[in-house]
Amino acid sequence: MKLYFHPASTTSRVVQMFATDQGIALDYQVVDLFTGEHMQAPFAAINPNCLVPVLEDGGFRLTECSAIVKYLADQAGSPAYPRDLQARARVNEMMDWFNANIYKDLGYGLIYPQIFPGHKRPGDAVQAGTLAWARDKSGIWLKTLDTHLIGPDKAYLCGNSISLADYLGAEMIALLGMIGSDLAAYPNIRRWMGHMMALKSWAPVHGVINGFAASLKGQTFVTV
Ligand SMILES: N[C@@H](CCC(=O)N[C@@H](CS)C(=O)NCC(=O)O)C(=O)O
């Protein structure tokens, strides 16, 4: 199976982390987001959304990182996507929560407009207003995640064993490091992220993005 991806892509790393951690072999093909390869005709023919990741399994193509890891997990029979109806529903619930709730405010509202020039809003007032809104909303989501969704007892999002939701959610929360948040205000999130970052696949998968984060050091960001 082939994965079209880029190591600086949050959603690509979700798939990379899951596959690497679970020992699922993929043929990795970089699509260079920095030169705009994803916007060119050959890749647009593969994914008309012009986004990575894309999984190719023979003639079957799949987009959306959440759908991709579910497909890989089912194929491998991974316990990270349990068969039990209610346990699986809990994992789905948590994945939807990250994708639909926190990511739009934390990723697209707060972090990306500050670190990716293409996401910066036109004009200082619009940029400042976007960041202020997203900072407040992100703070509410993070508090809910810390207090209610993780809480003081669980090692992982859906209990004491790792699930697909952890691979998805951890990539989104790890972005906070890029704008200088140490998660000190969110001890349960910090503990959970400690477990995720201790996975042996974490360092190799995050080499490129950590290099980018290092290049941002010294800049001042609106953060939570
Ligand atoms: N909902 C998609 C989002 C994919 C996505 O946003 N990919 C980004 C990288 S993280 C991308 O390809 N961006 C290229 C661009 O915006 O031009 C998923 O979960 O896979």
The ligand as a MOL file (V3000), in Angstrom:
LIG
                    3D

  0  0  0     0  0            999 V3000
M  V30 BEGIN CTAB
M  V30 COUNTS 20 19 0 0 0
M  V30 BEGIN ATOM
M  V30 1 N -9.5210 16.4360 6.3810 0
M  V30 2 C -8.2840 16.0250 5.7570 0
M  V30 3 C -7.3630 17.2270 5.8040 0
M  V30 4 C -6.1110 17.0300 4.9750 0
M  V30 5 C -5.2620 18.2970 5.0010 0
M  V30 6 O -5.7090 19.3690 5.4100 0
M  V30 7 N -4.0000 18.1720 4.5400 0
M  V30 8 C -3.1190 19.3190 4.5000 0
M  V30 9 C -1.8310 19.0290 5.2360 0
M  V30 10 S -2.1210 18.7470 6.9530 0
M  V30 11 C -2.7610 19.6570 3.0750 0
M  V30 12 O -2.6090 18.7820 2.2480 0
M  V30 13 N -2.6280 20.9520 2.7930 0
M  V30 14 C -2.2740 21.4550 1.5060 0
M  V30 15 C -2.8390 22.8240 1.2900 0
M  V30 16 O -3.5820 23.3170 2.1400 0
M  V30 17 O -2.5370 23.4290 0.2570 0
M  V30 18 C -7.6910 14.8300 6.5130 0
M  V30 19 O -8.0290 14.6520 7.6830 0
M  V30 20 O -6.9110 14.0510 5.9410 0
M  V30 END ATOM
M  V30 BEGIN BOND
M  V30 1 1 1 2
M  V30 2 1 2 3
M  V30 3 1 2 18
M  V30 4 1 3 4
M  V30 5 1 4 5
M  V30 6 2 5 6
M  V30 7 1 5 7
M  V30 8 1 7 8
M  V30 9 1 8 9
M  V30 10 1 8 11
M  V30 11 1 9 10
M  V30 12 2 11 12
M  V30 13 1 11 13
M  V30 14 1 13 14
M  V30 15 1 14 15
M  V30 16 2 15 16
M  V30 17 1 15 17
M  V30 18 2 18 19
M  V30 19 1 18 20
M  V30 END BOND
M  V30 END CTAB
M  END
